[in-house]
Amino acid sequence: MKKSYIINNLDEAQCDLVMRSRDFINANGSRPESAANPDLYLNSWARVRGNARLRILQNGIKGIPYYLLRWLADFKSYLTKSNMICSPERVQFQKYTNIVLSWGMLNDFDNCGTYFDRYFATSSKDTSETLWIILYSSSKKPKVIEKNIMLLYWHNHTFFESFLKLFSTIFSFSKMSSFSQQSSQKISAVVTRELACNSSIKKVILPYEAQPFQQTLFECIKRNFPNVESVGYLHSSPPPLPTDLLYRKGCPSNLMVHGEGIKVMLSEQFNWPLKNLTVIKSLRYTQESSKKFDNEILLPYSFNNADRILDTFKIVLKKSLINEVNLWSVRNHPVQLDSVAHLKLEESLNQIISSACITATDCGSNIKQTIMIGATAAILEALEQGIEVIHIVSDPLLEAHSSLIWRYIDVERLGDYIFLYKMKEIGKYIRMGDASNNFVTTFS
């Protein structure tokens, strides 16, 4: 692949990669186990196996070493994780109308055991007819939890336990061929067990990210519980290259999105049937909860090539693309506050800011700007607030927005790894929520 593309060729290259991704899914998506196959989760920004597969589609055999690295990371995770634990083991003597499978950690619970879900902006206390099954990630557990909550979590094996697991796996063809699907299948088994015991459940709802365990669960529901509606809520804005959202086995029968532009994009370019897409006001994004983005540099969940990012930021300053650099600050990603790589990048950016010459620009002090690094959903949130976004990327093909895919964004290329975005029409990608919509009214 060439070092960079001119803007038109970048658009065409992204669309070409989407087509190749679509062909790959069509060729492999009909197999019985394909919903749980991590290779079909063609994520453009996270360090997962599907991202490595996408890089093979992008770069050919040059992507194989990275794929092997991600495969080994998956295998290591499988060896070090214990069997999944349910707490409580069963939920009894209660009828529910919905099940939600979501994520949580200790600070999502209050002292009374009430769980607040950040994706749906609601609590277990306010949704007593919903069973909350939480993929729990903190090592410390809440002292109490409400009766409509179940936690799913894993302990880490000791070295000896991992060694025994390795020994038993490498001598079993079935275990070796399916090790990456086990978590997805076990999560699905817990949810479907509750469905089998509770005939009053009408919907299974997920904050949707197209992850293999979500696809596995929805496929199982379609096959075994045809009267139960599988509902996904696309809680975040799609990444710049949303190949992970290509329609495939296990997609929900109803995907709720918070923008007409997203509905059109998923239908026209990512194979979603229109009947499977519903536009709603956002449950997560509201005018009241909107973050401040102007004069901030936002770090993404993950990134590659920190040196390229720092060199490109210096170019931004050299070209005087932003106002009053001394007033700018760096914001780390909220779940990467302990990441050594993120903290080092944050420190390096702050050093560049502190040593930069203060220069005026001709772009006008009344224009609000932000700098986003890598693939991040925050770009659309900022654009919907009328803020100009300067986007620094290390891999334009996977991380930059293109005007062919994002038709309501005005895209201008300012350098090999620098893009300027402006929103053509506010509200096309995020319909801000308000008091008239909430979890209960949306999913009743």
C-alpha positions in Angstrom: 0.0 0.0 0.0 1.3 3.5 -0.8 2.2 5.8 2.0 -0.9 8.0 1.4 -3.7 8.7 -1.0 -5.0 11.9 -2.5 -8.4 12.6 -1.2 -10.4 11.1 -4.1 -8.3 7.9 -4.1 -8.7 7.6 -0.4 -12.5 7.6 -0.8 -12.3 5.0 -3.5 -9.8 2.9 -1.5 -12.1 2.9 1.5 -15.1 1.8 -0.6 -13.0 -0.9 -2.2 -12.0 -2.2 1.3 -15.7 -2.2 2.3 -16.5 -4.3 -0.8 -13.7 -6.7 -0.1 -14.9 -7.0 3.5 -18.4 -7.7 2.3 -17.2 -10.4 -0.1 -15.2 -12.0 2.7 -18.2 -12.1 5.0 -20.4 -13.4 2.2 -17.9 -16.2 1.5 -17.6 -17.2 5.2 -20.8 -16.1 6.8 -23.0 -19.0 6.0 -21.2 -21.6 8.2 -23.0 -22.7 11.4 -20.3 -21.2 13.7 -19.8 -17.9 11.7 -21.7 -15.7 14.2 -19.1 -16.5 16.8 -16.1 -16.3 14.4 -13.8 -13.4 15.6 -12.4 -13.1 12.0 -15.8 -11.8 10.8 -15.8 -9.0 13.4 -13.9 -6.7 11.0 -13.2 -3.9 13.4 -11.1 -1.1 12.0 -9.8 0.4 15.2 -9.5 -2.1 18.1 -6.7 -4.6 18.6 -8.8 -7.7 17.9 -8.5 -10.6 15.5 -11.0 -9.2 13.1 -8.9 -6.1 12.9 -6.0 -8.2 11.8 -8.1 -10.0 9.3 -9.2 -6.6 7.9 -5.5 -5.7 7.5 -4.9 -8.8 5.5 -7.8 -7.7 3.2 -6.1 -4.3 3.1 -2.4 -5.3 2.7 -2.4 -9.0 1.6 0.2 -11.2 3.0 1.9 -8.3 4.8 -0.9 -8.5 7.3 -0.3 -12.1 8.3 2.4 -11.4 11.1 -0.1 -9.1 12.8 -2.9 -11.7 12.4 -0.7 -14.3 14.1 0.1 -11.9 16.9 -3.6 -11.3 17.5 -4.4 -15.1 17.3 -1.8 -15.7 20.0 -3.3 -13.0 22.1 -6.7 -14.7 21.8 -5.2 -18.0 22.7 -3.4 -16.6 25.8 -6.7 -15.0 27.0 -8.4 -18.3 26.6 -5.7 -20.1 28.6 -5.6 -17.6 31.5 -9.4 -17.2 32.0 -11.4 -19.5 34.3 -14.8 -20.8 33.5 -17.5 -18.1 33.5 -19.1 -17.4 36.9 -22.7 -16.3 37.3 -23.7 -14.4 40.4 -26.3 -15.2 41.5 -26.3 -18.5 39.7 -30.0 -18.3 38.9 -32.7 -15.6 39.0 -35.9 -17.1 40.4 -39.4 -16.2 41.4 -39.6 -13.1 39.2 -41.2 -12.5 35.7 -39.5 -10.1 33.4 -40.5 -8.7 30.0 -37.0 -7.7 28.8 -33.4 -9.0 29.2 -30.5 -6.6 28.7 -27.0 -7.9 28.3 -24.6 -5.1 29.0 -21.2 -4.2 30.5 -20.5 -2.9 34.0 -17.9 -2.3 36.6 -17.8 -1.4 40.3 -18.4 2.3 40.0 -21.6 1.6 38.0 -23.2 0.4 41.3 -24.3 2.5 44.3 -24.2 1.4 47.9 -27.7 -0.1 47.6 -26.8 -2.4 44.8 -28.5 -0.3 42.0 -26.8 -0.5 38.7 -26.7 2.5 36.3 -26.2 1.6 32.6 -24.2 4.3 30.8 -25.2 3.0 27.3 -29.0 3.3 27.9 -28.8 6.1 30.5 -31.1 4.2 32.9 -30.8 2.2 36.2 -31.9 -1.2 37.4 -34.1 0.5 39.9 -36.1 2.3 37.3 -36.5 -0.8 35.1 -37.8 -3.4 37.5 -39.4 -5.5 34.7 -36.0 -5.9 33.0 -33.4 -8.5 33.9 -29.9 -7.0 33.7 -27.2 -9.5 32.9 -23.9 -7.6 33.3 -20.5 -8.6 31.8 -18.6 -7.4 34.9 -15.0 -6.3 34.6 -13.8 -5.1 38.0 -11.9 -7.4 40.4 -13.9 -6.2 43.4 -17.6 -7.1 43.5 -20.5 -5.0 44.8 -21.5 -5.9 48.4 -25.1 -6.1 47.3 -27.0 -6.1 44.0 -30.7 -5.7 43.2 -32.7 -8.8 42.5 -33.0 -8.0 38.8 -29.2 -8.1 38.2 -26.9 -11.0 37.4 -23.2 -10.6 37.0 -21.0 -12.6 34.6 -17.3 -12.6 35.2 -14.1 -14.6 34.9 -11.2 -15.2 37.3 -7.6 -15.6 36.1 -6.1 -19.1 36.2 -2.9 -19.7 38.1 0.1 -20.6 35.9 -0.4 -24.3 36.7 -4.0 -24.2 35.8 -3.2 -22.4 32.5 -0.5 -25.0 31.8 -3.0 -27.9 32.3 -5.5 -26.1 30.1 -2.8 -25.7 27.4 -1.9 -29.4 27.6 -5.6 -30.6 27.3 -6.3 -28.1 24.4 -3.4 -28.9 22.1 -4.2 -32.6 22.2 -7.9 -32.0 21.3 -8.8 -30.9 17.8 -12.3 -29.8 18.8 -10.9 -27.5 21.6 -8.2 -26.0 19.4 -10.7 -25.3 16.6 -13.3 -23.7 18.8 -11.3 -22.0 21.7 -12.1 -18.5 20.5 -15.8 -19.2 20.4 -16.2 -20.6 23.9 -16.8 -17.3 25.7 -19.5 -16.3 23.2 -21.2 -19.6 23.5 -21.2 -19.6 27.3 -22.6 -16.0 27.5 -25.3 -17.0 25.0 -26.1 -20.1 27.1 -26.8 -18.1 30.2 -29.2 -15.7 28.5 -31.0 -18.4 26.6 -31.4 -20.4 29.9 -33.2 -17.5 31.4 -35.4 -17.2 28.2 -36.3 -20.9 28.5 -37.4 -20.4 32.2 -39.3 -17.2 31.6 -42.0 -17.2 28.9 -43.0 -13.6 29.6 -39.8 -12.2 28.1 -40.5 -10.3 24.8 -37.2 -8.7 24.0 -33.5 -9.3 24.4 -31.7 -5.9 24.2 -28.0 -5.2 23.8 -25.9 -2.0 23.5 -24.8 -3.1 20.1 -21.2 -3.3 18.8 -21.4 -6.4 16.5 -19.1 -8.3 18.8 -19.0 -12.1 18.3 -20.8 -12.8 21.6 -23.6 -10.5 20.5 -23.9 -12.1 17.1 -23.9 -15.6 18.7 -26.7 -14.7 21.2 -28.9 -13.1 18.5 -28.5 -16.0 16.2 -29.4 -18.4 18.9 -32.5 -16.4 19.8 -33.6 -16.3 16.1 -33.2 -20.1 15.9 -34.6 -21.2 19.2 -36.9 -18.4 20.4 -38.6 -17.0 17.3 -41.2 -15.1 19.4 -38.5 -13.1 21.2 -37.4 -9.9 19.5 -33.6 -9.4 19.3 -32.9 -5.6 19.6 -29.7 -3.8 19.3 -29.1 -0.2 20.2 -26.1 1.4 18.4 -25.2 3.4 21.5 -22.1 5.0 20.0 -21.6 6.6 16.7 -19.9 4.3 14.1 -16.2 4.6 13.6 -14.8 6.3 10.4 -14.6 3.0 8.6 -17.5 0.9 10.1 -16.7 -2.5 8.5 -17.5 -4.1 11.8 -21.1 -3.2 11.2 -21.5 -5.1 7.9 -24.7 -7.1 8.0 -24.0 -10.8 8.7 -25.3 -13.8 10.6 -26.5 -12.9 14.1 -27.4 -9.3 13.4 -30.4 -8.1 15.4 -33.9 -8.1 13.9 -34.2 -4.5 15.0 -31.2 -2.2 15.2 -32.0 1.2 16.7 -29.8 4.0 15.5 -29.8 7.7 16.5 -29.5 9.3 13.1 -31.1 9.1 9.6 -27.7 9.4 8.1 -26.5 6.3 9.9 -29.6 4.4 8.7 -28.9 5.4 5.1 -25.2 4.5 5.4 -25.9 1.1 6.9 -28.6 0.3 4.3 -26.8 1.5 1.2 -23.2 0.5 1.9 -23.3 -2.2 4.7 -26.1 -4.4 3.4 -28.6 -3.8 6.2 -32.3 -4.4 5.2 -34.2 -1.2 5.8 -36.9 -3.1 7.8 -34.2 -4.0 10.4 -33.3 -0.3 11.1 -35.2 2.1 13.3 -34.2 5.7 13.9 -34.7 7.0 17.5 -33.6 9.9 19.5 -30.3 9.1 21.3 -30.6 7.6 24.8 -26.9 8.4 25.5 -26.4 11.8 23.8 -28.4 14.8 25.0 -27.9 18.5 24.9 -27.4 18.5 28.7 -24.9 15.7 28.7 -22.9 17.0 25.7 -19.2 17.2 26.4 -17.0 20.2 25.9 -14.7 19.6 22.9 -13.4 23.0 21.8 -9.7 23.6 22.4 -9.2 20.0 23.4 -7.1 17.2 22.0 -8.8 13.9 22.4 -6.9 10.6 22.6 -8.7 7.5 21.2 -9.3 4.1 22.8 -6.3 2.7 20.9 -3.7 4.0 18.5 -0.7 3.0 16.5 2.5 4.8 15.7 2.8 7.5 18.4 5.8 9.0 16.6 3.7 9.7 13.5 1.0 11.3 15.7 3.4 13.6 17.4 5.1 14.6 14.1 1.7 15.3 12.6 0.7 17.4 15.6 3.8 19.5 15.1 2.8 20.0 11.5 -0.6 21.2 12.7 1.1 23.8 14.9 3.6 24.8 12.1 0.8 25.4 9.7 -1.1 27.5 12.3 -4.2 25.4 11.9 -5.4 26.2 15.4 -5.9 29.3 17.6 -4.0 30.1 20.7 -2.2 26.8 21.3 -1.4 27.7 24.9 -5.2 27.4 25.7 -5.5 23.9 24.5 -5.5 20.8 26.7 -5.1 17.0 26.2 -7.9 14.7 27.3 -7.1 11.0 27.7 -9.7 8.3 26.8 -11.8 7.6 30.0 -11.0 3.8 30.1 -7.2 4.3 29.3 -6.3 6.4 32.4 -3.8 3.7 33.5 -2.4 2.9 30.0 1.3 3.6 29.9 1.2 4.2 26.1 -1.7 6.7 26.5 -0.1 8.6 29.4 3.2 8.8 27.5 1.5 10.2 24.4 -0.5 12.7 26.6 2.7 13.9 28.2 4.5 14.3 24.9 1.6 16.3 23.4 1.6 18.6 26.5 5.4 19.1 26.1 4.9 20.2 22.5 2.1 22.6 23.6 4.1 24.1 26.4 7.1 24.7 24.1 5.1 26.0 21.1 5.2 29.6 20.0 1.9 31.4 20.5 0.6 32.4 17.1 -2.5 33.9 15.8 -4.4 32.4 12.9 -6.7 33.8 10.2 -9.4 31.3 10.9 -11.2 33.6 13.3 -11.3 33.3 17.1 -15.1 32.7 17.0 -14.7 29.3 15.2 -14.7 26.4 17.7 -12.2 23.7 17.0 -11.0 20.4 18.4 -8.3 17.9 17.5 -9.2 14.2 17.5 -6.6 11.5 17.2 -7.2 8.1 15.6 -10.6 6.4 15.1 -13.1 7.8 17.6 -16.9 8.2 17.8 -16.3 11.6 19.5 -15.8 13.1 16.1 -19.5 13.0 15.2 -20.5 14.2 18.7 -18.2 17.3 18.2 -19.4 17.9 14.6 -23.0 17.8 15.8 -22.2 20.7 18.1 -21.0 22.8 15.2 -17.3 22.3 16.1 -14.6 22.0 13.4 -12.6 18.8 13.8 -9.0 18.5 12.9 -8.4 14.8 12.6 -4.9 13.3 13.0 -4.5 9.7 11.8 -1.7 7.2 11.5 -3.5 5.1 8.9 -5.9 7.2 6.7 -7.5 4.1 5.1 -8.7 2.7 8.4 -9.1 5.9 10.5 -10.2 8.8 8.3 -13.7 9.8 7.4 -14.5 9.9 3.6 -17.1 11.9 1.9 -18.3 8.9 -0.1 -19.3 7.0 3.1 -20.1 10.0 5.3 -22.2 12.1 2.8 -23.2 14.7 5.4 -19.6 15.6 6.4 -17.4 18.0 4.4 -14.0 16.5 4.3 -10.8 18.4 3.4 -7.4 16.9 3.4 -4.7 19.2 4.9 -1.8 16.7 4.8 -0.8 13.1 4.6 -2.3 12.4 8.0 -4.4 15.5 8.7 -8.1 16.0 7.8 -10.5 18.9 8.5 -14.2 18.0 9.0 -17.3 20.2 9.1 -20.9 19.1 9.4 -23.0 19.9 6.4 -26.4 19.4 8.2 -26.8 19.2 12.0 -28.8 16.3 13.3 -28.2 13.7 10.5 -25.9 11.5 12.6 -27.1 12.2 16.1 -30.7 13.1 17.1 -30.1 14.5 20.5 -32.2 12.9 23.2 -34.6 14.8 25.6 -37.0 14.2 28.4 -39.6 12.6 26.0 -37.5 9.5 25.3 -35.9 7.1 27.8 -35.3 3.4 28.1 -38.8 2.5 29.2 -40.6 4.4 26.5 -38.2 3.3 23.8 -38.3 -0.4 24.5 -41.9 -0.8 25.9 
